[in-house]
Amino acid sequence: MDLQTVQQIGGALLALFGAHFRHIFQQLTLYFLNHIHHALDDLTGQVLEILRHHDFKQLLVGK
């Protein structure tokens, strides 16, 4: 086996595993972004709930 063949095999393996690792990285990135998105949605819902209670209490007091 000569050097050129070894380089071609190495290049092919790098391309194959590089694409695999790139796919895994993209999936992990989307997974974490999805969790951040849901956490922000939950936070927004909690803030809105607090504001609703606050407004309701102000209506009861008459302010």
N, CA, C and O atoms as a CHARMM CRD file, in Angstrom:
* protein
*
  252
    1    1 MET  N      0.86500  -1.16900   0.00000 PROA 1      0.00000
    2    1 MET  CA     0.00000   0.00000   0.00000 PROA 1      0.00000
    3    1 MET  C      0.91200   1.23200   0.00000 PROA 1      0.00000
    4    1 MET  O      1.78900   1.36800   0.85300 PROA 1      0.00000
    5    2 ASP  N      0.69400   2.10900  -0.95500 PROA 2      0.00000
    6    2 ASP  CA     1.54900   3.29100  -1.03900 PROA 2      0.00000
    7    2 ASP  C      0.93300   4.46500  -0.27500 PROA 2      0.00000
    8    2 ASP  O     -0.19700   4.37900   0.20500 PROA 2      0.00000
    9    3 LEU  N      1.67100   5.53600  -0.17000 PROA 3      0.00000
   10    3 LEU  CA     1.26100   6.71100   0.60000 PROA 3      0.00000
   11    3 LEU  C     -0.01000   7.34300   0.04800 PROA 3      0.00000
   12    3 LEU  O     -0.86400   7.78000   0.81900 PROA 3      0.00000
   13    4 GLN  N     -0.14700   7.39800  -1.24800 PROA 4      0.00000
   14    4 GLN  CA    -1.32700   8.00900  -1.86300 PROA 4      0.00000
   15    4 GLN  C     -2.59400   7.23200  -1.49200 PROA 4      0.00000
   16    4 GLN  O     -3.63000   7.84000  -1.22000 PROA 4      0.00000
   17    5 THR  N     -2.52600   5.91100  -1.47700 PROA 5      0.00000
   18    5 THR  CA    -3.67400   5.08900  -1.10600 PROA 5      0.00000
   19    5 THR  C     -4.04800   5.33600   0.35600 PROA 5      0.00000
   20    5 THR  O     -5.22600   5.46100   0.68900 PROA 5      0.00000
   21    6 VAL  N     -3.04300   5.40400   1.21900 PROA 6      0.00000
   22    6 VAL  CA    -3.28400   5.67500   2.64200 PROA 6      0.00000
   23    6 VAL  C     -3.93700   7.04400   2.81000 PROA 6      0.00000
   24    6 VAL  O     -4.86900   7.19800   3.59900 PROA 6      0.00000
   25    7 GLN  N     -3.44900   8.03500   2.07100 PROA 7      0.00000
   26    7 GLN  CA    -4.02700   9.37500   2.14800 PROA 7      0.00000
   27    7 GLN  C     -5.47000   9.38300   1.65300 PROA 7      0.00000
   28    7 GLN  O     -6.31600  10.07100   2.22500 PROA 7      0.00000
   29    8 GLN  N     -5.75600   8.63400   0.60800 PROA 8      0.00000
   30    8 GLN  CA    -7.12200   8.57100   0.08000 PROA 8      0.00000
   31    8 GLN  C     -8.06000   7.90400   1.08500 PROA 8      0.00000
   32    8 GLN  O     -9.18200   8.36200   1.30000 PROA 8      0.00000
   33    9 ILE  N     -7.59000   6.82400   1.69300 PROA 9      0.00000
   34    9 ILE  CA    -8.40500   6.13900   2.70400 PROA 9      0.00000
   35    9 ILE  C     -8.62500   7.05100   3.89900 PROA 9      0.00000
   36    9 ILE  O     -9.73500   7.14500   4.42200 PROA 9      0.00000
   37   10 GLY  N     -7.56100   7.72400   4.33100 PROA 10     0.00000
   38   10 GLY  CA    -7.67500   8.65800   5.45000 PROA 10     0.00000
   39   10 GLY  C     -8.62900   9.79300   5.14100 PROA 10     0.00000
   40   10 GLY  O     -9.42200  10.19300   5.99300 PROA 10     0.00000
   41   11 GLY  N     -8.55500  10.31000   3.93600 PROA 11     0.00000
   42   11 GLY  CA    -9.46000  11.38300   3.53100 PROA 11     0.00000
   43   11 GLY  C    -10.90600  10.92400   3.48800 PROA 11     0.00000
   44   11 GLY  O    -11.81400  11.65200   3.89000 PROA 11     0.00000
   45   12 ALA  N    -11.11200   9.70800   2.99500 PROA 12     0.00000
   46   12 ALA  CA   -12.47600   9.16700   2.93500 PROA 12     0.00000
   47   12 ALA  C    -13.02900   8.94100   4.33600 PROA 12     0.00000
   48   12 ALA  O    -14.19100   9.25000   4.60200 PROA 12     0.00000
   49   13 LEU  N    -12.20100   8.40200   5.23800 PROA 13     0.00000
   50   13 LEU  CA   -12.64900   8.19700   6.61700 PROA 13     0.00000
   51   13 LEU  C    -12.94600   9.52400   7.30400 PROA 13     0.00000
   52   13 LEU  O    -13.93400   9.65100   8.02800 PROA 13     0.00000
   53   14 LEU  N    -12.09500  10.49900   7.07500 PROA 14     0.00000
   54   14 LEU  CA   -12.31700  11.82000   7.66800 PROA 14     0.00000
   55   14 LEU  C    -13.61000  12.43600   7.15000 PROA 14     0.00000
   56   14 LEU  O    -14.36800  13.03100   7.91600 PROA 14     0.00000
   57   15 ALA  N    -13.86200  12.29600   5.86000 PROA 15     0.00000
   58   15 ALA  CA   -15.10100  12.83400   5.28500 PROA 15     0.00000
   59   15 ALA  C    -16.31600  12.11700   5.86900 PROA 15     0.00000
   60   15 ALA  O    -17.32000  12.75300   6.19100 PROA 15     0.00000
   61   16 LEU  N    -16.22500  10.79900   6.00500 PROA 16     0.00000
   62   16 LEU  CA   -17.34100  10.02300   6.53400 PROA 16     0.00000
   63   16 LEU  C    -17.60100  10.37400   7.99200 PROA 16     0.00000
   64   16 LEU  O    -18.73200  10.69500   8.35600 PROA 16     0.00000
   65   17 PHE  N    -16.57500  10.31800   8.82600 PROA 17     0.00000
   66   17 PHE  CA   -16.76900  10.60100  10.24100 PROA 17     0.00000
   67   17 PHE  C    -16.98200  12.08500  10.50600 PROA 17     0.00000
   68   17 PHE  O    -17.66600  12.45100  11.46100 PROA 17     0.00000
   69   18 GLY  N    -16.40400  12.93900   9.67200 PROA 18     0.00000
   70   18 GLY  CA   -16.62000  14.37200   9.81500 PROA 18     0.00000
   71   18 GLY  C    -18.08600  14.72300   9.62400 PROA 18     0.00000
   72   18 GLY  O    -18.64400  15.53300  10.36400 PROA 18     0.00000
   73   19 ALA  N    -18.70400  14.10600   8.62000 PROA 19     0.00000
   74   19 ALA  CA   -20.12600  14.34500   8.37000 PROA 19     0.00000
   75   19 ALA  C    -20.96200  13.79900   9.52400 PROA 19     0.00000
   76   19 ALA  O    -21.94900  14.41400   9.92600 PROA 19     0.00000
   77   20 HSD  N    -20.56400  12.64500  10.05300 PROA 20     0.00000
   78   20 HSD  CA   -21.29000  12.04900  11.17700 PROA 20     0.00000
   79   20 HSD  C    -21.20700  12.94600  12.40400 PROA 20     0.00000
   80   20 HSD  O    -22.22000  13.20600  13.05300 PROA 20     0.00000
   81   21 PHE  N    -20.00200  13.42300  12.72800 PROA 21     0.00000
   82   21 PHE  CA   -19.84300  14.28900  13.89600 PROA 21     0.00000
   83   21 PHE  C    -20.53000  15.63800  13.70100 PROA 21     0.00000
   84   21 PHE  O    -21.05500  16.21600  14.65200 PROA 21     0.00000
   85   22 ARG  N    -20.52500  16.13300  12.47500 PROA 22     0.00000
   86   22 ARG  CA   -21.21700  17.39500  12.17900 PROA 22     0.00000
   87   22 ARG  C    -22.71600  17.21000  12.40700 PROA 22     0.00000
   88   22 ARG  O    -23.37800  18.09600  12.94800 PROA 22     0.00000
   89   23 HSD  N    -23.24800  16.06500  11.99700 PROA 23     0.00000
   90   23 HSD  CA   -24.67000  15.77300  12.20400 PROA 23     0.00000
   91   23 HSD  C    -24.99200  15.68700  13.70000 PROA 23     0.00000
   92   23 HSD  O    -25.99200  16.24500  14.15200 PROA 23     0.00000
   93   24 ILE  N    -24.16000  15.00000  14.45500 PROA 24     0.00000
   94   24 ILE  CA   -24.36400  14.88900  15.90300 PROA 24     0.00000
   95   24 ILE  C    -24.32000  16.27200  16.54900 PROA 24     0.00000
   96   24 ILE  O    -25.15300  16.58800  17.39800 PROA 24     0.00000
   97   25 PHE  N    -23.35900  17.08900  16.15300 PROA 25     0.00000
   98   25 PHE  CA   -23.25100  18.44000  16.70700 PROA 25     0.00000
   99   25 PHE  C    -24.49700  19.25600  16.39000 PROA 25     0.00000
  100   25 PHE  O    -25.00200  19.97200  17.25500 PROA 25     0.00000
  101   26 GLN  N    -24.99900  19.16100  15.16800 PROA 26     0.00000
  102   26 GLN  CA   -26.20600  19.89500  14.78900 PROA 26     0.00000
  103   26 GLN  C    -27.40000  19.42000  15.60300 PROA 26     0.00000
  104   26 GLN  O    -28.21100  20.23800  16.03800 PROA 26     0.00000
  105   27 GLN  N    -27.52300  18.11300  15.81600 PROA 27     0.00000
  106   27 GLN  CA   -28.63200  17.58000  16.59800 PROA 27     0.00000
  107   27 GLN  C    -28.56200  18.05000  18.05100 PROA 27     0.00000
  108   27 GLN  O    -29.58200  18.41000  18.63900 PROA 27     0.00000
  109   28 LEU  N    -27.35700  18.04700  18.62900 PROA 28     0.00000
  110   28 LEU  CA   -27.20200  18.52500  20.00200 PROA 28     0.00000
  111   28 LEU  C    -27.50800  20.01100  20.11200 PROA 28     0.00000
  112   28 LEU  O    -28.11900  20.45500  21.08400 PROA 28     0.00000
  113   29 THR  N    -27.08300  20.77400  19.11600 PROA 29     0.00000
  114   29 THR  CA   -27.36700  22.20700  19.11600 PROA 29     0.00000
  115   29 THR  C    -28.87800  22.45300  19.07300 PROA 29     0.00000
  116   29 THR  O    -29.40000  23.27200  19.83000 PROA 29     0.00000
  117   30 LEU  N    -29.57600  21.74200  18.18400 PROA 30     0.00000
  118   30 LEU  CA   -31.02600  21.89900  18.09700 PROA 30     0.00000
  119   30 LEU  C    -31.71300  21.45500  19.38500 PROA 30     0.00000
  120   30 LEU  O    -32.69100  22.06900  19.81200 PROA 30     0.00000
  121   31 TYR  N    -31.20600  20.39200  20.00300 PROA 31     0.00000
  122   31 TYR  CA   -31.76500  19.89700  21.25600 PROA 31     0.00000
  123   31 TYR  C    -31.66700  20.96000  22.34700 PROA 31     0.00000
  124   31 TYR  O    -32.64500  21.23100  23.04500 PROA 31     0.00000
  125   32 PHE  N    -30.47800  21.56200  22.49300 PROA 32     0.00000
  126   32 PHE  CA   -30.29900  22.57800  23.52800 PROA 32     0.00000
  127   32 PHE  C    -31.08400  23.85300  23.21900 PROA 32     0.00000
  128   32 PHE  O    -31.65300  24.46300  24.12400 PROA 32     0.00000
  129   33 LEU  N    -31.12000  24.25400  21.96600 PROA 33     0.00000
  130   33 LEU  CA   -31.90600  25.43800  21.60100 PROA 33     0.00000
  131   33 LEU  C    -33.38900  25.20400  21.86700 PROA 33     0.00000
  132   33 LEU  O    -34.09300  26.12000  22.29200 PROA 33     0.00000
  133   34 ASN  N    -33.86500  24.00100  21.62300 PROA 34     0.00000
  134   34 ASN  CA   -35.25400  23.66700  21.89500 PROA 34     0.00000
  135   34 ASN  C    -35.55200  23.78100  23.39200 PROA 34     0.00000
  136   34 ASN  O    -36.59500  24.30200  23.78900 PROA 34     0.00000
  137   35 HSD  N    -34.62700  23.29000  24.21400 PROA 35     0.00000
  138   35 HSD  CA   -34.82300  23.39000  25.66500 PROA 35     0.00000
  139   35 HSD  C    -34.79000  24.84200  26.13400 PROA 35     0.00000
  140   35 HSD  O    -35.56600  25.22600  27.00800 PROA 35     0.00000
  141   36 ILE  N    -33.90900  25.64200  25.56800 PROA 36     0.00000
  142   36 ILE  CA   -33.86000  27.06300  25.92100 PROA 36     0.00000
  143   36 ILE  C    -35.16600  27.73500  25.52000 PROA 36     0.00000
  144   36 ILE  O    -35.71600  28.53900  26.27300 PROA 36     0.00000
  145   37 HSD  N    -35.65800  27.40200  24.33000 PROA 37     0.00000
  146   37 HSD  CA   -36.91900  27.97400  23.84600 PROA 37     0.00000
  147   37 HSD  C    -38.06700  27.63200  24.79900 PROA 37     0.00000
  148   37 HSD  O    -38.86800  28.50000  25.14600 PROA 37     0.00000
  149   38 HSD  N    -38.14300  26.37600  25.21900 PROA 38     0.00000
  150   38 HSD  CA   -39.21900  25.96700  26.13000 PROA 38     0.00000
  151   38 HSD  C    -39.06200  26.62500  27.50100 PROA 38     0.00000
  152   38 HSD  O    -40.05500  26.99200  28.12800 PROA 38     0.00000
  153   39 ALA  N    -37.83100  26.77400  27.96400 PROA 39     0.00000
  154   39 ALA  CA   -37.61300  27.43400  29.24900 PROA 39     0.00000
  155   39 ALA  C    -38.07000  28.88800  29.18400 PROA 39     0.00000
  156   39 ALA  O    -38.68000  29.39000  30.12800 PROA 39     0.00000
  157   40 LEU  N    -37.77900  29.56300  28.08100 PROA 40     0.00000
  158   40 LEU  CA   -38.21500  30.95500  27.93000 PROA 40     0.00000
  159   40 LEU  C    -39.72900  31.04000  27.82600 PROA 40     0.00000
  160   40 LEU  O    -40.33300  31.97100  28.36000 PROA 40     0.00000
  161   41 ASP  N    -40.34900  30.08400  27.14700 PROA 41     0.00000
  162   41 ASP  CA   -41.81100  30.05400  27.08500 PROA 41     0.00000
  163   41 ASP  C    -42.40800  29.87900  28.48100 PROA 41     0.00000
  164   41 ASP  O    -43.37800  30.54800  28.83700 PROA 41     0.00000
  165   42 ASP  N    -41.82300  28.97800  29.26500 PROA 42     0.00000
  166   42 ASP  CA   -42.30100  28.75600  30.62800 PROA 42     0.00000
  167   42 ASP  C    -42.14600  30.01500  31.46500 PROA 42     0.00000
  168   42 ASP  O    -43.03700  30.37300  32.23500 PROA 42     0.00000
  169   43 LEU  N    -41.00500  30.68800  31.31100 PROA 43     0.00000
  170   43 LEU  CA   -40.75500  31.91900  32.05600 PROA 43     0.00000
  171   43 LEU  C    -41.77700  32.99100  31.67800 PROA 43     0.00000
  172   43 LEU  O    -42.30900  33.68100  32.54700 PROA 43     0.00000
  173   44 THR  N    -42.04500  33.12600  30.38800 PROA 44     0.00000
  174   44 THR  CA   -43.03200  34.10300  29.93000 PROA 44     0.00000
  175   44 THR  C    -44.40200  33.79200  30.51400 PROA 44     0.00000
  176   44 THR  O    -45.11700  34.69200  30.95500 PROA 44     0.00000
  177   45 GLY  N    -44.76500  32.50900  30.51400 PROA 45     0.00000
  178   45 GLY  CA   -46.05300  32.11100  31.09400 PROA 45     0.00000
  179   45 GLY  C    -46.13500  32.43200  32.57000 PROA 45     0.00000
  180   45 GLY  O    -47.18400  32.85500  33.05700 PROA 45     0.00000
  181   46 GLN  N    -45.03800  32.23400  33.29000 PROA 46     0.00000
  182   46 GLN  CA   -45.02100  32.52700  34.72100 PROA 46     0.00000
  183   46 GLN  C    -45.16100  34.02700  34.96500 PROA 46     0.00000
  184   46 GLN  O    -45.88700  34.44500  35.86600 PROA 46     0.00000
  185   47 VAL  N    -44.47700  34.82600  34.17500 PROA 47     0.00000
  186   47 VAL  CA   -44.56800  36.28000  34.32100 PROA 47     0.00000
  187   47 VAL  C    -45.99300  36.74500  34.03400 PROA 47     0.00000
  188   47 VAL  O    -46.53800  37.57200  34.76500 PROA 47     0.00000
  189   48 LEU  N    -46.59100  36.21800  32.97900 PROA 48     0.00000
  190   48 LEU  CA   -47.96600  36.61300  32.65100 PROA 48     0.00000
  191   48 LEU  C    -48.93400  36.21100  33.76000 PROA 48     0.00000
  192   48 LEU  O    -49.86400  36.95700  34.06800 PROA 48     0.00000
  193   49 GLU  N    -48.72800  35.05000  34.35700 PROA 49     0.00000
  194   49 GLU  CA   -49.58700  34.61200  35.45100 PROA 49     0.00000
  195   49 GLU  C    -49.46100  35.55500  36.64700 PROA 49     0.00000
  196   49 GLU  O    -50.46200  35.91000  37.26900 PROA 49     0.00000
  197   50 ILE  N    -48.24900  35.95300  36.96100 PROA 50     0.00000
  198   50 ILE  CA   -48.02900  36.88800  38.07300 PROA 50     0.00000
  199   50 ILE  C    -48.70100  38.22500  37.77700 PROA 50     0.00000
  200   50 ILE  O    -49.34400  38.81100  38.64700 PROA 50     0.00000
  201   51 LEU  N    -48.54700  38.70400  36.54100 PROA 51     0.00000
  202   51 LEU  CA   -49.16500  39.98500  36.18100 PROA 51     0.00000
  203   51 LEU  C    -50.69100  39.89900  36.24200 PROA 51     0.00000
  204   51 LEU  O    -51.34300  40.85600  36.65900 PROA 51     0.00000
  205   52 ARG  N    -51.26900  38.77000  35.83200 PROA 52     0.00000
  206   52 ARG  CA   -52.72400  38.60300  35.90600 PROA 52     0.00000
  207   52 ARG  C    -53.20400  38.65300  37.34900 PROA 52     0.00000
  208   52 ARG  O    -54.20700  39.29900  37.65200 PROA 52     0.00000
  209   53 HSD  N    -52.48100  37.96600  38.24700 PROA 53     0.00000
  210   53 HSD  CA   -52.85700  37.98900  39.65900 PROA 53     0.00000
  211   53 HSD  C    -52.73700  39.40100  40.22500 PROA 53     0.00000
  212   53 HSD  O    -53.58400  39.84700  40.99900 PROA 53     0.00000
  213   54 HSD  N    -51.67500  40.09300  39.83000 PROA 54     0.00000
  214   54 HSD  CA   -51.45600  41.45000  40.30700 PROA 54     0.00000
  215   54 HSD  C    -52.58500  42.37700  39.83600 PROA 54     0.00000
  216   54 HSD  O    -53.11600  43.16700  40.61500 PROA 54     0.00000
  217   55 ASP  N    -52.94100  42.26700  38.55000 PROA 55     0.00000
  218   55 ASP  CA   -54.02300  43.10000  38.01700 PROA 55     0.00000
  219   55 ASP  C    -55.35800  42.76400  38.68800 PROA 55     0.00000
  220   55 ASP  O    -56.14800  43.66500  38.96900 PROA 55     0.00000
  221   56 PHE  N    -55.61100  41.49800  38.94200 PROA 56     0.00000
  222   56 PHE  CA   -56.85900  41.07900  39.57700 PROA 56     0.00000
  223   56 PHE  C    -56.94500  41.64600  40.99500 PROA 56     0.00000
  224   56 PHE  O    -58.00700  42.09900  41.42300 PROA 56     0.00000
  225   57 LYS  N    -55.82900  41.62000  41.71800 PROA 57     0.00000
  226   57 LYS  CA   -55.80400  42.16500  43.08000 PROA 57     0.00000
  227   57 LYS  C    -56.04800  43.67400  43.04500 PROA 57     0.00000
  228   57 LYS  O    -56.73300  44.21300  43.91400 PROA 57     0.00000
  229   58 GLN  N    -55.49000  44.35300  42.04500 PROA 58     0.00000
  230   58 GLN  CA   -55.71200  45.80200  41.94100 PROA 58     0.00000
  231   58 GLN  C    -57.18400  46.08000  41.64100 PROA 58     0.00000
  232   58 GLN  O    -57.73500  47.05500  42.15100 PROA 58     0.00000
  233   59 LEU  N    -57.83000  45.24800  40.82800 PROA 59     0.00000
  234   59 LEU  CA   -59.24700  45.43000  40.54400 PROA 59     0.00000
  235   59 LEU  C    -60.09200  45.24600  41.81400 PROA 59     0.00000
  236   59 LEU  O    -61.06300  45.96800  42.03800 PROA 59     0.00000
  237   60 LEU  N    -59.69900  44.26200  42.63900 PROA 60     0.00000
  238   60 LEU  CA   -60.44800  44.02200  43.87900 PROA 60     0.00000
  239   60 LEU  C    -60.29600  45.18800  44.86100 PROA 60     0.00000
  240   60 LEU  O    -61.24200  45.55100  45.56000 PROA 60     0.00000
  241   61 VAL  N    -59.10400  45.76300  44.90200 PROA 61     0.00000
  242   61 VAL  CA   -58.85200  46.87400  45.82800 PROA 61     0.00000
  243   61 VAL  C    -59.45500  48.15500  45.26400 PROA 61     0.00000
  244   61 VAL  O    -59.78800  49.07100  46.01700 PROA 61     0.00000
  245   62 GLY  N    -59.59500  48.21900  43.96200 PROA 62     0.00000
  246   62 GLY  CA   -60.20600  49.40100  43.33800 PROA 62     0.00000
  247   62 GLY  C    -59.19000  50.43700  42.90600 PROA 62     0.00000
  248   62 GLY  O    -59.53100  51.61000  42.75300 PROA 62     0.00000
  249   63 LYS  N    -57.95900  50.03000  42.70900 PROA 63     0.00000
  250   63 LYS  CA   -56.92400  50.99700  42.27700 PROA 63     0.00000
  251   63 LYS  C    -56.80300  51.01100  40.80000 PROA 63     0.00000
  252   63 LYS  O    -55.98900  51.75600  40.25400 PROA 63     0.00000
